Amino acid sequence: WSDVEPLFQRMENYEKGGDGVRGKGGALSVTEVPDQNPLYDALFDAAVEAGYKRNADYNGPDQEGIVKTQATIWNGRRMSTAHCYLRPAMKRTNLHVVTEALTLGLILEGRRCVGVRYTQGGREQEARSGGEVILSAGAIGSPQVLELSGIGKGEVLREHGIEVLHELPAVGENFRDHINARIQWKVTAPGVSYNERAQGISLVGQVLRYLTTGGGFISLPSAPLLAFLKTRPELETPDVQLHLVPYAVKDPKRRKLHPFPGMTVSCYQLRPESLGSIHIRSSDLRTQPAIRFNFLGNSNDRETMVAGFKMMRRIVQASPMDIFRGEEYSPGPGVDSDQEIENWIRENSETAYHPIGTCRMGPSSRAANAVVDENLKVHGLDGLRIADA
């Protein structure tokens, strides 16, 4: 951490930074949710009554507690990597960006990666490197590109008729993701739920506010409040993260809201131990790979998620929430025992879209269970680094 901490500080422009811990003046702006809502105050007070503390900065030395969310948003605009880094660099003579292109694979000459094959406009082309190739296609795309290039577990490659150019069995293995469990309540107090604000004339007002000032709920992250908590007191650091959301979604796939005022609290385990995998299903890059989550495959994961589920209820059932809390709409009070909660989580939860691990880091002595070393260099190959997954 001491090696990379200066880089995190240098890239960050946190509105309360410059204290020697958080960065100030960097390219990536970070702000705390500015929105005020009586529901937020009640949730803060409820969490404290339930035995959890408030925290001013969960990205500081101490993560534990209930907090206002920090987001890479400035003046209502998302501070993306493209906005902060790519666009300012577009005029550089040593940068050439190729769009509407599909990567076919890496080019290997012996044990060295020398470039990338891709298609653009129906033509297959090559980009050759005199130095290094950096692969950054994400936790799903990076192992797929490696396997299509003949790098990975031999049995997987041979199954799809791909020549094994470099045996690296950890490619696509060690996959982890967050499973997100939600509880929804109806809200009795008027004007605090987005389910009301996102309807009719109220939504028109929010759109106008965003266009004129960059404010309003359109400019906010989905969960304005978070909580990082320990399910067991002996833990050194929090093991669950809660998201406190002032609306309730009827159809997550279509992002359709319930017609009634509602709120949601969701939970996931921060460091799940269940391992899945991501591997190709075809030698054609256009075929999506097989993603095997294996959620809740570990007993500690199951126990932690059940404990986090109970924490959500404990906070919302505290007395400061009495004037806001209506009935628990989903799953409802009938889901009560540990086994009922576990079954409900298993049947009704979904990915939080936080995939990691498929190009795992580890020393060369453990290359059978790792893909890159501490400098992101692929074990056994020259000229290739992986910047993600």
N, C-alpha and C positions, 0 to 999 in steps of 0.2 A: 504493500500500500504506500509506503514511503516513496517508492520510485515513481508511482503514477499520480500521487496526490497533487503535485505541482501542476500537472497537466489538466486535471479536473478544475483546479482553481483558475488556471489561465484561460480556459475556454468559457468560463461561466460569468454571467453578468446578473448576479442575484441582487434584487432590490434592497436587501438588508445585508449584503455581503461586505467584504473588506475588513473582516474581523480576524483574519489569519486562518480561519477555517473555511469559510465560503468565499468564492471568488467575486470580483467586482471589475467591470470594464471589459469582459471578454465578449466573444461574438454571440454566445447563446444566452438570451435573456430568460430569466426565471422570476416569476412573480407569484405571490400568494393570492388566492382567490379573494377579490375585493368585495364580493357581494355580501350584503347583510340580509339576514332572514331570521325571524324569530324562532324558526324551527332549528336553526344551527345552534342558537344559544341554549335551547332546551336539550338538544342532544349532547352538547358539552357538559351541561349540568347533570344530565342523566348518567353519563359515563363516569363522572366523578362520584356520584352517589352509588353507582354500582361497584366502585372500588378501583377505578382506573384514573390515571392522572392526565392532566393537560400537558402539552408539549409545544414549545414555541417554534422548534425547528427540528423536524424528524430527519433532515439530511445533515444535521450537525453531529456532535459527539454522541448524543443519546437519541435513539430512535423511538423509544417506548412512549406510548400515550396517544391521546386523541388530538388531532391537529387539523388545521385548515390546509387544504391541498395546495402544493406548489406545482406550477405548470410552466411549460415553455411557451408562454403567451405574452405578447406585448401589445398594448393598445388594441386588444381584441383580435390580434392576428397570431396564428400559430407560428412559432419560430422553428421551422423545419430545418433539417440539414441542408436542403437545397437553398433555402432562403438565406441562411447564415453563412454558408461556406461555398456552395457550388456556384451560385449566381455571381457573387463578388469575384470569383476566380475565372469566369468564362472568357475574359479577355487575355488570359495568359497564353503565351505562344506554345508552351509545353503541355497544354491541355486540349484534348480533342474528345468531344462527347458524341457518342454514336447512339441514336435513338431508333425506336421501332425495329430493334434487332433482337434476335434470339440466340443465346449461347448454345452451341452444339457440344463443346467440350474443350478440354485443355490440350495443348500440343506438347508432347513429351519427346525429348531426344535423349535416349538412355535414361539416366536418373535425374535429368534436368527438365524443368518446365520452361518452355521458351515462348509460349504465346497462347492465344485463344482462337478457336474456330467459331464463327457465328454466321447467321444468315440475315440478310437485309434486302428487302425488295426482291425476294426470290433467288438471290445470288449468295452462294457460300463464299465467305471471305475469311481472312486471317488477320489477327493483330499480333505482331511479334514484339517481344521485349528484349532489350539489350541488358536489362537488369533483373528485376523480379516481376512476377505476376502475383497480384493480390486478389484472392477470391472472396467476395462478400455478397453471396446470394441468399443469405438468411439460413436459419436452422433447417428449413425444408429444402431450399434450393441448393445450398452448398454441398450437402452429401449427394444430392442427385447429380450435380455436375461432376463431382469426383467419380462416382460410380460409372457414369456414362463415358468417362475418360479412361476407364480401366484401372481406377484407383479405389481399393476397398476390399471387402471380404470376398475371397475367391469364389465361394459357392454361390453368392448372390450374382456376381458378374457372369459366371459360366451359365447359370440358369437362363440368362437372357442373351446368350451368345456373344458376350463381350470379352475380348482378350484381356487377361489379367496382366497389366503392365507393372503394377506395384501393389503387392499384397499389404493391406492395411485394415485389419479386421474391425477396428473400432469405428470406422466410418459408418454413420447412420445409427450407431448404437448409443446407449446412455442418454436417450431422449427423455427430457422432463418437461412438464408443463404444469401450470396452475389449473386446478379444477375449481370453478367458481360456483358457490352455492348461495342462493338468494332467499330472503324472506320478504314478503310484501304485506304492508298494512294499509288500511284505509286511513285517511287523515280527516279529522273532524273540524279543525280550525280552517276558516276560509282564507284564501289568498296566499298560502305558503307553498302549495304543491304546484310543480310545473304542469301537472295534468290540467290545471285550470289556466295557467298562464299561456299554455300552448294551444289554446282553443279560441277561435273566432276573433273578435276585436282585440282581445288581449295579446294574441300572437302578432297581429298587425302592429301593435304598439311596441312589442319586443323587437320586431324586424326594423322598425323605424329608429328605435333607440340604438340598435347595433350599427345601422348605416350612418347615423349622425354622430355618435359618440364612441363607438366601438365597445359599448357596455351591454348590460343585460344578460340574461341567462344563455343567450346564443353564444356569447363569448367565453363561457365557462366550461371547465371539464365536467364530465358527466357526474362525478362524485366530488362535491365541494369539500366534504370532510372525509378524513381517513382516521383509522385507529390501528396502531401497531401494538399488539398485546401478546402476553405470555399465557399459554394455556396451563403451564405448571410453574409455580413460583421459583423452583430451583434452576430454571433456564437462565442462561447468561444474557440472551437477547430475545426479542419477540419472535414468535414462530407462526403467528397468523396476522393477516392484514384484513381489516374491515373497511368497506366502502359505504358511506352514508349518503344516500341518493334521494333528493326531494321529489321523486316521481315514481310511478309504477308502470312497467311496460307489459302490455297484453301479449304481444307477439314479438319476441326478441329478434327473429329473423327479418321482420319487416319494420322493426323499430316503431311499432304501433302502440300508442299509449292507451291505458285503460280510460274509460269515460268518466270514472269517478276520481276525486282527489286521492292521491296515494303517495306512499314513500316505500323505498326499498333499502334494505341493508344486505350487503353481500360479504362473503368471506372466502378467502383461500389461504392455504398453508404456504408460508413463504418458501420453505426449502423441502419440497416433497422428496421422498426417498424412492417412490415407485419409478421404475425405469421402463420406457418403451423403446420404439425404434422407428426409423424412417428409411425405407429402401425403395429402389426403383421397381416398377412393375413391368417395364418394357425398355427396350433400347432406344425408344423414341422419346426425346425430351418433352414432346407435347403431351405425353401421357403422365398424369399426375402420379406421384409416388404413393406407396402404401404407408399411411400414418397410423401407427399402433400406440395409443396413449397409455394403456395399462393403468388408468387412474385407479387409485385406492387399492393397488396391488400389494401394498405394504401395511402391516397392522398399525404401525405408528401413524401413518397417513390417515387411516380410518379414525383412529382415536382423536387425532388432532382436529380433524374436520368436524367431528361431532362436538368436541369441546368448543370450537369456534362458533358453531351454530348456536349453542346454548348461550355464549357470550352476547351474540346479537340480540337474543330475546331479553337477556338480563338488562341490557342498556335501555332498550325501547320500553320495557315494562317498569322502569324506574319512575318515581313520582313526577319529576319535572316534565315528563312526556304526557301526563294525564290529560292536559287540555288539547293535545294534538292527536293522540293515539286513538284510532278506531279499532275495529276488529282486525285480527290477523287474517288476511285474505288467503295467503298461500305460504306454507302448506296448510295452515290452520292448526288450532290447538290439539286436534286429534293425533297429530304426529308428535309424540312426546317421549317415548322410551328411546334409549340409545340405539337399539336395533331399528326402530321405526325411522329415526332421524338418518341413520346410515343408509337405509334402503331408499329413503326419499332423495338424499343427496346423490346416490348412485344413479337413480332413474331420472332425475330432473335437472341436474347441473350440466354445465358445459365448459369448454375451454375458455380461459381468460386471454388466449392468444399471446402467451409468453413463452414460446418454445426455445429451449436451449439444449446444449450438450451433444449434439450429433457430430460435432468435430471437436471433441473434448481435448482440453489441454492436460498435459502430463509429461513427466521426464522421459528421456529416451529409454531408461531402464524399465519403464512400464509402457512401452510403445504398443504392446498388444492390446492395451486398454485406453490408448490415447491417440490422437491424430496430429496435434501440434505440440511444440515445446513452449517454454515460457516466453519465447520471442515470436510466437505465432508461426514458426517455420514447420512445414509438414515433415514428419519423421521419415527419414530415408530418401527424401528428394531435395534437390537444390532448386533455388529460384522460385519457390512457391510458398506464399504465406496465406493464411485464412484469417480474416478480420472479424469473424462472427461465429456464432453457433457453439 
